Amino acid sequence: MWTTSFRPTPYRDMHLGNLWNAYLNWRIARGSGGEFVLVLDDLCMELQDLGLAGYPLEVATERYLEDLEWMGLKPDRVERSLSNVARHEWATEKLGYRKPQTDTGERMAQYWSWGCADPCDFGDMPTVDKGVGWLPEGPLEFWSWYMACCIVDDHDFGITAWVAGSDQRMHQSWCIDAYRRLGFSLPMMSYHRNLKRPQDDDKFSKSDMRGVTLRILRESGYEPKGILSTLRECAARSRHDGLECILVPEGILAPEEVRYLQPRNRMWEELAAGKFEPDEANAVSKPYILAEAQRRLEARNAL
């Protein structure tokens, strides 16, 4: 039995990358008889004051809950990170990190410095790249402090497993060390490929104003079953093609018109076409496998 979480920073609406992460965590919880928890990451809501304007927390929370329930991913309970401040202070003091200062300029520098720091130095006070002139020089601990807060939240909220994007894998060794130093049991950690469009350099993100949100798809006439089916198909095709990300084709799940990817079993199609060889160990069964593939393909085409 696993208790999983979906931890958004709710200053903007849920995007497709958020949805995929929520779905995978929900599926683990439901499949094991555990709980699925919405953890509101309101530690950084002050970013709204720093040029990333969005909804007030109460409004954003309601919109996230509406979207999750519409998708059939209703959480069993809702937790707020800022309700756990005393434990944050205990954990960060034990790990030796200071809480970020309240000065607006420093907060902005601490947040954006993550994009300029060497990920390998993540746990050792990453230093801002001196080539970025508008950032102050010197070591900053924002992300070490932030991740320590996330870890103590997971422990205190009873989270025993989570799935995160593959870009978070570089933090894994730091997280394992922090869990052990705090005396916490390790959760089950796994990572999924991030979602992106073919022309984009990075994954779907709330900070990308061009990104399509779930709310926009809802208003454009999409349905939950079709959205999830399309994302699963994108994941299957990307895995089959050996891609490091989940590629969502241009125009698919876009607001201009309702466009899904139709699910298909590529293995059976390619077997039937002779493009995919069965394992050599199954050579005796090869004629049967190819005949069954052809039968399934014809049956599907006849629908």
Buried (B, 14 or more C-beta within 10 A) or exposed (E): EBBBBBBBBBBBBBBBBBBBBBBBBBBBBBEBEBBBBBBBBBBBBBBBEBEBEBBEBEEBBEBBBBBBEBBEBEBEEEBBBBEBEEBBEBBBEBBEBEBBEEEEEBBBBBBBBBEBBEEEEBBEBBBBBEEBEEBEEEEBBBBBBBBBBBBBBBBBBEBBBBBBBBBBEEBEEBBEEBBEBBEBEEBEBEBBBBBBBEEBEEBBBBEBEEBBBBBBBBEBEBBBEBBBBBBBBBBBBBEEEEBEBBBBBEEBBBBEEEBBBEEEEBBBBBBBEEEBEBEEEEEEEBEEBBEBBBEBBEEEEEE
